[in-house]
């Protein structure tokens, strides 16, 4: 059985930028969908119309810290390969 090694491959800046842009656009889409909910649906999740509109008006870069600082899976940082292949 051949040994399996892990080679560190740093993320390239353009890929990180594209990922952050996709995340920001997804966040914006979710906020607009929240603002479009009816009052009775907002009440079901414990929000008022004012809360939903306030959330929808936040800028793209204003995301909760636990969304931004999520740990990335190891597969994103390491490329596993068989040395004898």
N, CA and C atoms as a LAMMPS dump frame, in Angstrom:
ITEM: TIMESTEP
0
ITEM: NUMBER OF ATOMS
255
ITEM: BOX BOUNDS ff ff ff
-5.0000000000000000e+02 5.0000000000000000e+02
-5.0000000000000000e+02 5.0000000000000000e+02
-5.0000000000000000e+02 5.0000000000000000e+02
ITEM: ATOMS id mol type element x y z
1 1 1 N 0.853 -1.176 0
2 1 2 C 0 0 0
3 1 3 C 0.898 1.238 0
4 2 1 N 0.655 2.123 -0.892
5 2 2 C 1.46 3.329 -1.025
6 2 3 C 1.062 4.351 0.037
7 3 1 N 2.029 5.099 0.559
8 3 2 C 1.705 6.116 1.566
9 3 3 C 0.925 7.275 0.927
10 4 1 N 0.023 7.824 1.707
11 4 2 C -0.763 8.974 1.258
12 4 3 C -0.18 10.218 1.921
13 5 1 N 0.094 11.222 1.137
14 5 2 C 0.666 12.453 1.68
15 5 3 C -0.287 13.612 1.439
16 6 1 N -0.152 14.626 2.232
17 6 2 C -0.955 15.839 2.076
18 6 3 C -0.019 16.984 1.721
19 7 1 N -0.316 17.655 0.638
20 7 2 C 0.479 18.79 0.2
21 7 3 C -0.329 20.06 0.412
22 8 1 N 0.258 21.018 1.094
23 8 2 C -0.443 22.271 1.35
24 8 3 C -0.559 23.069 0.053
25 9 1 N -1.784 23.437 -0.285
26 9 2 C -2.009 24.276 -1.466
27 9 3 C -2.781 25.509 -1.027
28 10 1 N -2.113 26.631 -0.883
29 10 2 C -2.804 27.837 -0.421
30 10 3 C -3.85 28.295 -1.431
31 11 1 N -4.913 28.842 -0.906
32 11 2 C -5.959 29.372 -1.779
33 11 3 C -5.436 30.601 -2.507
34 12 1 N -5.767 30.681 -3.738
35 12 2 C -5.34 31.841 -4.511
36 12 3 C -6.302 32.994 -4.269
37 13 1 N -5.77 34.181 -4.297
38 13 2 C -6.541 35.384 -4.01
39 13 3 C -7.8 35.522 -4.868
40 14 1 N -7.767 35.296 -6.179
41 14 2 C -9.005 35.447 -6.967
42 14 3 C -10.108 34.5 -6.518
43 15 1 N -9.741 33.274 -6.137
44 15 2 C -10.759 32.332 -5.694
45 15 3 C -11.382 32.773 -4.381
46 16 1 N -10.577 33.326 -3.499
47 16 2 C -11.122 33.828 -2.234
48 16 3 C -12.045 35.005 -2.493
49 17 1 N -11.659 35.875 -3.408
50 17 2 C -12.474 37.035 -3.73
51 17 3 C -13.807 36.612 -4.332
52 18 1 N -13.775 35.665 -5.239
53 18 2 C -15.011 35.172 -5.853
54 18 3 C -15.902 34.518 -4.803
55 19 1 N -15.308 33.76 -3.895
56 19 2 C -16.08 33.121 -2.827
57 19 3 C -16.742 34.136 -1.912
58 20 1 N -16.021 35.166 -1.584
59 20 2 C -16.592 36.203 -0.717
60 20 3 C -17.703 36.972 -1.425
61 21 1 N -17.506 37.206 -2.708
62 21 2 C -18.537 37.892 -3.483
63 21 3 C -19.796 37.033 -3.583
64 22 1 N -19.623 35.751 -3.832
65 22 2 C -20.786 34.845 -3.879
66 22 3 C -21.508 34.821 -2.54
67 23 1 N -20.749 34.795 -1.452
68 23 2 C -21.347 34.797 -0.113
69 23 3 C -22.126 36.088 0.123
70 24 1 N -21.553 37.219 -0.262
71 24 2 C -22.222 38.506 -0.059
72 24 3 C -23.495 38.6 -0.884
73 25 1 N -23.462 38.122 -2.106
74 25 2 C -24.661 38.159 -2.945
75 25 3 C -25.739 37.212 -2.427
76 26 1 N -25.327 36.068 -1.912
77 26 2 C -26.272 35.135 -1.311
78 26 3 C -26.919 35.747 -0.071
79 27 1 N -26.12 36.42 0.726
80 27 2 C -26.636 37.086 1.918
81 27 3 C -27.647 38.158 1.538
82 28 1 N -27.345 38.924 0.493
83 28 2 C -28.258 39.967 0.029
84 28 3 C -29.571 39.366 -0.443
85 29 1 N -29.496 38.26 -1.172
86 29 2 C -30.697 37.588 -1.668
87 29 3 C -31.563 37.093 -0.502
88 30 1 N -30.937 36.54 0.515
89 30 2 C -31.665 36.06 1.685
90 30 3 C -32.336 37.212 2.425
91 31 1 N -31.629 38.325 2.539
92 31 2 C -32.201 39.481 3.239
93 31 3 C -33.392 40.059 2.476
94 32 1 N -33.308 40.109 1.157
95 32 2 C -34.443 40.599 0.362
96 32 3 C -35.629 39.649 0.457
97 33 1 N -35.353 38.345 0.492
98 33 2 C -36.434 37.368 0.654
99 33 3 C -37.095 37.522 2.019
100 34 1 N -36.314 37.806 3.042
101 34 2 C -36.874 38.038 4.376
102 34 3 C -37.784 39.258 4.37
103 35 1 N -37.355 40.313 3.714
104 35 2 C -38.16 41.537 3.668
105 35 3 C -39.446 41.338 2.877
106 36 1 N -39.456 40.376 1.96
107 36 2 C -40.634 40.135 1.129
108 36 3 C -41.676 39.248 1.802
109 37 1 N -41.357 38.673 2.949
110 37 2 C -42.316 37.807 3.645
111 37 3 C -43.508 38.608 4.16
112 38 1 N -44.655 37.935 4.208
113 38 2 C -45.851 38.559 4.764
114 38 3 C -45.701 38.719 6.274
115 39 1 N -46.52 39.62 6.832
116 39 2 C -46.447 39.888 8.271
117 39 3 C -46.733 38.642 9.105
118 40 1 N -47.686 37.809 8.671
119 40 2 C -48.003 36.616 9.472
120 40 3 C -46.854 35.597 9.418
121 41 1 N -46.13 35.532 8.319
122 41 2 C -44.962 34.643 8.249
123 41 3 C -43.824 35.175 9.114
124 42 1 N -43.64 36.482 9.121
125 42 2 C -42.628 37.074 9.994
126 42 3 C -42.961 36.83 11.456
127 43 1 N -44.253 36.928 11.79
128 43 2 C -44.671 36.671 13.171
129 43 3 C -44.4 35.22 13.561
130 44 1 N -44.53 34.295 12.597
131 44 2 C -44.254 32.884 12.873
132 44 3 C -42.8 32.654 13.28
133 45 1 N -41.885 33.446 12.751
134 45 2 C -40.471 33.274 13.111
135 45 3 C -40.012 34.294 14.151
136 46 1 N -40.973 35.049 14.693
137 46 2 C -40.674 35.955 15.798
138 46 3 C -40.068 37.279 15.394
139 47 1 N -40.338 37.742 14.182
140 47 2 C -39.815 39.026 13.723
141 47 3 C -40.949 39.968 13.373
142 48 1 N -40.698 41.241 13.529
143 48 2 C -41.657 42.252 13.104
144 48 3 C -41.272 42.745 11.714
145 49 1 N -42.167 43.483 11.076
146 49 2 C -41.869 44.062 9.768
147 49 3 C -40.652 44.984 9.872
148 50 1 N -40.56 45.752 10.959
149 50 2 C -39.435 46.659 11.148
150 50 3 C -38.108 45.896 11.26
151 51 1 N -38.122 44.749 11.969
152 51 2 C -36.916 43.926 12.086
153 51 3 C -36.462 43.425 10.714
154 52 1 N -37.42 42.956 9.918
155 52 2 C -37.094 42.433 8.588
156 52 3 C -36.547 43.528 7.685
157 53 1 N -37.149 44.698 7.725
158 53 2 C -36.668 45.797 6.884
159 53 3 C -35.304 46.307 7.34
160 54 1 N -35.085 46.294 8.646
161 54 2 C -33.785 46.709 9.166
162 54 3 C -32.697 45.731 8.721
163 55 1 N -32.997 44.451 8.761
164 55 2 C -32.028 43.447 8.312
165 55 3 C -31.772 43.573 6.811
166 56 1 N -32.818 43.806 6.046
167 56 2 C -32.677 43.929 4.592
168 56 3 C -31.887 45.165 4.183
169 57 1 N -31.882 46.17 5.017
170 57 2 C -31.178 47.406 4.667
171 57 3 C -29.691 47.392 5.034
172 58 1 N -29.235 46.326 5.689
173 58 2 C -27.823 46.233 6.057
174 58 3 C -26.958 46.072 4.807
175 59 1 N -25.746 46.619 4.821
176 59 2 C -24.86 46.479 3.657
177 59 3 C -24.369 45.042 3.486
178 60 1 N -23.872 44.734 2.312
179 60 2 C -23.407 43.386 1.984
180 60 3 C -22.344 42.872 2.946
181 61 1 N -21.445 43.736 3.354
182 61 2 C -20.325 43.297 4.178
183 61 3 C -20.676 43.157 5.649
184 62 1 N -21.88 43.526 6.031
185 62 2 C -22.29 43.452 7.433
186 62 3 C -22.989 42.116 7.694
187 63 1 N -22.186 41.087 7.919
188 63 2 C -22.709 39.75 8.204
189 63 3 C -22.347 39.388 9.642
190 64 1 N -23.154 38.54 10.292
191 64 2 C -22.807 38.096 11.636
192 64 3 C -21.446 37.408 11.648
193 65 1 N -20.703 37.595 12.704
194 65 2 C -19.357 37.057 12.801
195 65 3 C -19.292 35.552 12.657
196 66 1 N -20.284 34.827 13.177
197 66 2 C -20.232 33.368 13.085
198 66 3 C -20.487 32.888 11.658
199 67 1 N -21.025 33.717 10.78
200 67 2 C -21.173 33.351 9.363
201 67 3 C -19.853 33.522 8.643
202 68 1 N -19.139 34.589 8.966
203 68 2 C -17.91 34.928 8.26
204 68 3 C -16.759 34.042 8.704
205 69 1 N -16.692 33.694 9.97
206 69 2 C -15.542 32.994 10.527
207 69 3 C -15.74 31.491 10.634
208 70 1 N -16.554 30.908 9.774
209 70 2 C -16.75 29.47 9.81
210 70 3 C -15.474 28.774 9.356
211 71 1 N -15.171 27.661 9.992
212 71 2 C -13.971 26.911 9.625
213 71 3 C -14.153 26.271 8.255
214 72 1 N -13.106 26.315 7.466
215 72 2 C -13.145 25.687 6.143
216 72 3 C -12.765 24.219 6.29
217 73 1 N -13.348 23.351 5.484
218 73 2 C -12.98 21.934 5.556
219 73 3 C -11.527 21.727 5.132
220 74 1 N -10.92 20.685 5.668
221 74 2 C -9.511 20.405 5.381
222 74 3 C -9.269 20.172 3.9
223 75 1 N -10.236 19.637 3.192
224 75 2 C -10.058 19.363 1.768
225 75 3 C -9.803 20.641 0.983
226 76 1 N -10.209 21.756 1.512
227 76 2 C -9.992 23.022 0.826
228 76 3 C -8.545 23.49 0.978
229 77 1 N -7.871 23.053 2.02
230 77 2 C -6.507 23.49 2.276
231 77 3 C -5.459 22.457 1.857
232 78 1 N -5.841 21.215 1.781
233 78 2 C -4.892 20.155 1.478
234 78 3 C -5.353 19.358 0.264
235 79 1 N -4.405 18.972 -0.514
236 79 2 C -4.681 18.108 -1.647
237 79 3 C -4.056 16.772 -1.3
238 80 1 N -4.863 15.743 -1.186
239 80 2 C -4.366 14.424 -0.821
240 80 3 C -3.98 13.675 -2.091
241 81 1 N -2.827 13.073 -2.073
242 81 2 C -2.362 12.366 -3.264
243 81 3 C -1.596 11.111 -2.859
244 82 1 N -1.54 10.201 -3.789
245 82 2 C -0.758 8.977 -3.601
246 82 3 C 0.611 9.228 -4.209
247 83 1 N 1.638 9.133 -3.427
248 83 2 C 2.988 9.489 -3.85
249 83 3 C 3.487 8.624 -5.008
250 84 1 N 3.076 7.381 -5.083
251 84 2 C 3.563 6.465 -6.118
252 84 3 C 2.711 6.496 -7.37
253 85 1 N 1.706 7.292 -7.414
254 85 2 C 0.82 7.309 -8.592
255 85 3 C 1.402 8.097 -9.727
